[in-house]
Amino acid sequence: MDDSTGILPGLPSVKGKPVHVAFDGGQMTSDAGILLLAAIERRLGIAERLADCIEDPRAPERVRHTLAEMIRFRALLIAAGYPDGNDCDALRADPAFKMAVGRLPESGADLCSQPTISRLENLPGATALKRMMAAMVEVFCDSFEQVPRRIVLDIDDTEYRVHPATGAVQCLLRQPLLPADPHLRSDHRQAGGDHPAPRQDTGRR
């Protein structure tokens, strides 16, 4: 180790091993594995495919974060276990995420903030959402070297709880991928019918 890095001297050894303490570590991250996911995403071109489906209403000369960059950042945050949009503010300067989006870890500009992500999530309309779904289907189909004889989709209900003005809790089961089923032709339906209602929490701790 170079002596010019500001080593704190005088610390005792541990089991015969010298201990060095320095303060030149620079920016640190605990999410370096996200770089591997980013490489896979870039190879598939997911962010660019989805960005091409959305019309960007912003003035080009004022854009600091492209749609593809924001989509990539949001997707990687979710993949790394940060699903809340507020996590953007905490991790927008993280060196690993900056590199994953294509910016230098220290000198590169910070990534987009939570308000910017919120505007992105509310930007696509019905037509753009349909195009985005079609783009993801294309990503799936492109993964096959040959057209498969059969594709089986095993889809589980996703519970979606809402609290109307009455104060009662309603449980909806979202099934947007099965429009051919007469019971599922809307983008959601109330729990019941052929599916049991979600189990209620007993409150035990």
N, C-alpha and C positions, 0 to 999 in steps of 0.2 A: 504494500500500500504506500502511496506517495505521501511523504510527510507534509506536503503542502495542502492536504485536504482537511486540516483542522482536527486532528485526532485528540481525543480527551485522554491524557496520560494518567498513569498511576492506578489503573484498575487491576485487581488481583486476578490471577489465572484461575480457570475452572478445570479441574482434573488434568492439569498440565498443559492446557490449551490457553494461549494468550487471548485476551479480550480487548478488542479495539472498538471504540465508539467515535463515530464521525457524524457530521451534520451536513453532508453534501449529497444526500440521497436523491434530492430533486423531487419531482412529483411522483407519487406512488399510486398504485391501483391494486384492487383485489379482484378485478374482473378481466384479467388478461386473456382468459379463454374466449372472450367475446370476439377476439380477432379471428379465431378459426371459423366461428359462425359467420362473421362478416365476409370471409373469403368464399365460403359456400354460397352465401346470398349473392355476392357479386358474380359468381360463375353462373348462377341461375338467372340473374338479372331481374329479381323480383321487384325491387324498389323502382327501377326504371319502368318496368311494365305497368306497375300500378300508377306511377306518376303520369304516364302517357294517357291514362284514362280520365284524368282530372283537368279541367280547364282552370288555369291559374289567373285570377283576376288582378293580380298585383302588377304594378308598374315595373318592367324588367330592370330599369336602372336603380331601383330601390330594393331589389331582392338581395337579402343577405344569406338566406337559407333556401336552397332549391327544394321543390317538392320531393324529389328522390332522396335528398339528404334527410329531410324530416321523417319520411316514411321509414328509411333505413334506421335512423336513430330510435324511433318509437318501437319498431319491430324488435330491434336488438335489446332494448330495455325490457320488453316483455319476456323475451327469451331468457334473459339473465335473471329473471325473478323480480323485476321492478315494474309491476303492471300499472301503478298509479301515475297519472300524468304529472303530479307534483314531483315525482322523482326526476323529471327533466331538469329542474332547477338545481337539485343536489348533485347531478352527474354530468351536467353540460360542460364542465371543465375537466372531467376525468380523462386522463391521457389515453386510456385504452379505448374509450368510446370515441374520442376525437380521432384517433388513428383508424378505428373501424369505419367511421363515416368518410374518411379521406382527408383529414386535417392533421397537421403536425401536432405532436403532443404538448409542446410548450409554447411555441411561437404562433401556432395556428389559432384562429379565432374560436371562441367558445361556441358550442352548439346551441340550438334553439331552446327557448325557455318554455315553461308550462303554458302561458297564455298563447304562445305561437302554436304549440301542439294542439291546444283546444280549438283554435281557429281552423287548423288543418282537419281535425276530426269532424268538424261541422261543415266543412267545405263541400264534400261530394253530395250531389243530388241523386235522385233515383236513377237517372240514366248513367251517371258515373259509377254508381255502385254496381249496376248490372255489368258494365264494362269491366270493372275490377274483378267481379266474380268470374267472368269469362276469361280474363287474363290468368287467374289462378288455375282454372281448368286447363288452360294451355300449358302452364308450367307442369301440371300433373301429367298431361298426355305426352309432353316432350320427354318425360323420364323413361318412356318405354322405347326400346329399339324397334320392336314390332308391335303392331296393334294387338292387344290381348283379346282372347276369345270372350272373356267375361270379366267384369269388374264388380266386386261386392263392396258395398258401402255399409259399414256397421256404425250407425249413428245413434247416439244416446240423446235423450231429452236434456236440455239445459234449463234448470229451474230459474225463473225470472220473477222475483217477488216485487210486487208493487203495493203501495199504501195509498188507496184513494182517500177522498175527503172524509168518508165515513169512519175512517180509522181502522177498518177491517183489513186484514192482510189477504191479498189474492195471489195465488201462485199460477203463473203462466208457464207453459212448456213451449219453448221456441223450436220450431222445426222448419227452417226456411229452405231446406234442400229437398223436400219431398212434395213438390206441387202436384204430383199425379195422385196422391192419396186424397180422397174426397174429404177426409177429416182434417187435413193439414194444408188446405189450399191457401189459407191466409198465412201471414208470417208468424202468427202465434195463435194459440187457442187455450182455453181455460183448462186447468188440470181436471182429469176425470175421464169418463168414457172408457176407452180401452186401456188407459194407463192409470194406475193408482195415484192418488194424490201424494205429494211429497211428505215424507215422515216429519212430524213436528218435533221440535226440540223440547225435551222434557224439562230442561232447565237444571238438570243435575250437574254438579261441579265436582 
